[in-house]
Amino acid sequence: MKLTSLRALVAAIEEGSLRSAARRLGVTQPALTKLIRELERELATTLLLRSTTGVLATAQGMVLYERALAAERELAQAVDQIQQLGGRMAGTLTIGAVPLAVMLLIPETVRTFGREFPQIQLRVVEELYIAQLTRLRKGEVDIALGPLPEQLPAGEFAVETLMPISMVVVVSKGNPLGRARRLAELGKAPWVYTGSGPESGYARLYYERHGLEPPPAAALVNSTLGLLSMLAGGNCVGLMPYQIAMHPMAQQYLDIVPVAEGPLKLTLGALARTDTALKPSVRHFLAHLHRAAHHLGGGPA
């Protein structure tokens, strides 16, 4: 199975057109068609459905497409690692980060790391931690930054602890729920959960840590912007990192609820796949993250 044939398949599926795929790879359309047909003969299956409007991957084609993308990423990682081990600090580094890390750690880290290694191109992807772990396992990001999960498979990731985080209870400005002084008083309130489902999320963890029944999720969001919008414009309750809640943009719309239980304490950390932790650029970026985190605190006690 040739790498050029796999690249031809990937381009055809992503472009949805053999002509566009050939143009993208800088080959003729007949040459690209031949590469894909060779793959189909080798695997004795149909990988693309052809029509007058373009091409569409079959189920078998999608399986090979996903594996081809993973192989391409692994080869790119190998090239970067070999060059870096030889002293040439170049290539790309992709960082997945939660909004708090983007706001607090990424700017200073990118500044100092970029100054030391100007030939390494940095790409920052902002999203929730659950999606980052999936990307990390697939090799789509080199480092994931976010609150460390309480249970991680032993040996799967290289783990770096960076700084404490305090998640505080927040409501819209002037919301009567802001007068609550204990978590139990908010147990029937409409909570906004951040995460993939109501069975997870920090609100559930928060209540469970204090021996309370977790409140039902009135809404689910997958971004800090979505959380801000839901809280600022409604009668909902949510959890938010202290530093974000205290940011001037959020402060004008939100109040922190001073519950007696205090904030939910988490730890902001960095995860890398154990096989990529040896990549020099990953090690250097982690060192710069530690320097940036050293000057920051996690919020209220």
SVG drawing of the C-alpha trace seen along z (x, -y; Angstrom):
<svg xmlns="http://www.w3.org/2000/svg" viewBox="-36 -46 58 54">
<polyline fill="none" stroke="black" stroke-width="0.4" points="0.0,0.0 1.6,-3.2 1.6,-6.4 0.9,-8.3 -2.2,-6.2 -3.4,-6.9 -2.8,-10.7 -4.8,-10.5 -7.7,-8.8 -7.6,-11.4 -7.6,-14.3 -10.5,-12.8 -12.7,-12.3 -11.9,-15.7 -12.4,-17.6 -15.4,-15.5 -14.1,-15.7 -11.4,-13.8 -10.6,-16.9 -10.2,-19.1 -8.1,-16.4 -5.8,-16.1 -5.4,-19.9 -4.6,-19.9 -1.9,-17.2 -0.5,-18.6 -1.1,-15.6 -3.4,-14.8 -6.9,-13.4 -6.2,-10.2 -3.0,-9.7 -5.0,-10.2 -7.8,-7.9 -5.2,-5.2 -3.8,-5.5 -7.2,-5.1 -8.1,-2.1 -4.9,-0.4 -5.9,-0.7 -9.4,0.7 -7.8,3.7 -5.3,4.3 -8.1,4.3 -10.7,6.0 -13.3,3.4 -14.9,0.1 -13.6,-2.9 -15.3,-5.7 -18.8,-6.1 -18.5,-8.1 -21.3,-10.2 -21.7,-13.2 -21.6,-15.5 -18.4,-14.1 -17.2,-11.3 -18.3,-10.0 -16.5,-7.6 -18.0,-4.2 -17.9,-2.7 -14.7,-0.9 -13.3,-4.1 -14.0,-6.0 -12.2,-3.3 -9.1,-3.6 -9.4,-7.4 -9.3,-7.6 -6.3,-5.3 -4.5,-7.2 -4.9,-10.5 -3.5,-8.9 -0.6,-7.4 0.1,-10.8 0.2,-12.5 2.5,-9.8 4.9,-10.2 4.9,-14.0 5.6,-13.5 8.5,-11.2 10.0,-13.7 9.8,-16.5 11.2,-14.3 14.2,-13.1 15.0,-16.6 14.7,-17.9 16.9,-15.1 19.4,-16.1 19.5,-19.7 17.2,-21.3 14.3,-22.7 11.7,-23.1 8.3,-21.6 4.8,-22.1 3.4,-21.8 -0.4,-21.6 -1.7,-22.5 -5.3,-21.8 -6.3,-24.1 -9.3,-25.0 -10.3,-28.7 -8.6,-29.3 -5.3,-28.0 -5.7,-30.1 -6.3,-33.2 -3.7,-32.7 -0.9,-30.4 -0.8,-30.4 0.1,-34.0 3.2,-34.1 4.2,-30.6 3.9,-31.3 5.9,-34.5 8.9,-32.9 8.8,-29.6 8.4,-31.4 11.4,-33.6 13.6,-30.6 12.3,-28.4 11.1,-30.7 11.1,-27.9 8.5,-25.9 5.0,-26.7 2.5,-26.7 -1.2,-25.9 -3.6,-26.4 -7.0,-24.7 -9.4,-25.9 -12.0,-23.4 -13.3,-21.4 -11.0,-18.9 -13.0,-15.8 -12.6,-16.6 -8.9,-17.3 -8.3,-13.8 -9.8,-12.3 -7.6,-14.4 -4.6,-13.5 -5.2,-9.8 -5.6,-10.3 -2.4,-12.3 -4.2,-15.4 -2.7,-17.5 0.7,-17.2 -0.2,-18.6 -3.6,-18.9 -4.1,-21.6 -6.9,-21.5 -8.1,-20.3 -6.6,-16.9 -9.2,-14.1 -9.4,-12.3 -8.8,-8.9 -6.5,-8.5 -5.3,-5.2 -1.9,-4.4 0.9,-4.9 -1.2,-6.3 -0.1,-9.9 2.8,-11.8 1.3,-14.2 2.6,-17.6 0.9,-19.4 0.9,-23.2 -1.3,-25.1 -4.4,-25.0 -7.8,-26.1 -10.8,-27.3 -14.2,-26.8 -16.7,-29.3 -20.5,-29.4 -21.8,-32.1 -25.2,-33.6 -26.4,-36.6 -25.9,-40.0 -28.7,-40.7 -30.1,-37.2 -31.9,-36.3 -30.1,-33.0 -27.0,-35.0 -28.2,-35.3 -27.7,-31.6 -25.1,-30.7 -25.1,-26.9 -25.0,-24.5 -28.1,-22.8 -30.1,-26.0 -29.2,-25.8 -30.0,-22.1 -33.3,-22.8 -32.0,-25.7 -31.5,-25.3 -27.8,-24.5 -25.8,-24.8 -23.4,-21.9 -20.3,-22.1 -19.4,-18.7 -20.5,-15.9 -23.5,-14.9 -25.3,-15.4 -23.6,-12.3 -20.3,-14.2 -19.4,-17.8 -18.0,-19.8 -21.3,-20.7 -22.0,-17.0 -18.5,-16.5 -18.9,-19.6 -22.1,-18.3 -20.9,-14.8 -17.8,-15.9 -20.0,-17.5 -22.3,-14.5 -25.2,-16.1 -27.4,-14.9 -26.3,-16.6 -28.8,-19.0 -30.4,-18.2 -28.8,-19.8 -31.1,-22.5 -28.8,-22.9 -25.5,-21.6 -22.9,-23.7 -19.5,-22.9 -17.7,-26.2 -17.0,-29.0 -18.7,-31.5 -21.8,-29.3 -21.7,-29.2 -21.3,-33.0 -24.3,-33.5 -26.5,-31.1 -25.7,-32.5 -25.7,-36.2 -29.0,-36.0 -31.0,-33.7 -31.9,-32.4 -29.3,-29.7 -26.4,-28.7 -23.0,-27.5 -19.4,-26.9 -16.6,-28.9 -12.9,-29.4 -12.3,-32.2 -10.0,-34.1 -12.6,-34.1 -15.4,-35.1 -13.3,-38.0 -12.4,-39.1 -13.8,-42.6 -15.8,-41.2 -17.5,-38.6 -17.8,-40.8 -20.2,-43.2 -22.7,-40.4 -22.1,-37.9 -22.0,-37.6 -20.0,-35.0 -22.2,-33.2 -20.3,-33.0 -21.5,-29.5 -20.1,-28.2 -18.6,-25.1 -16.1,-27.3 -15.0,-26.8 -14.4,-23.5 -10.7,-22.8 -9.1,-21.3 -5.6,-21.1 -4.6,-22.5 -2.2,-20.2 -0.7,-19.2 -1.0,-15.8 1.2,-14.4 1.2,-11.0 4.0,-9.0 5.4,-8.2 5.5,-11.9 6.8,-13.2 10.3,-12.4 9.8,-14.9 12.2,-17.8 9.7,-20.5 7.1,-19.0 9.6,-18.9 10.6,-22.5 7.0,-23.7 6.2,-22.0 9.2,-23.7 7.9,-27.1 4.4,-26.3 5.9,-25.6 7.6,-29.0 4.3,-30.8 2.4,-28.9 4.9,-29.7 3.8,-33.3 0.1,-32.5 -2.3,-31.5 -5.4,-29.4 -7.9,-31.9 -9.7,-32.2 -9.1,-29.8"/>
</svg>
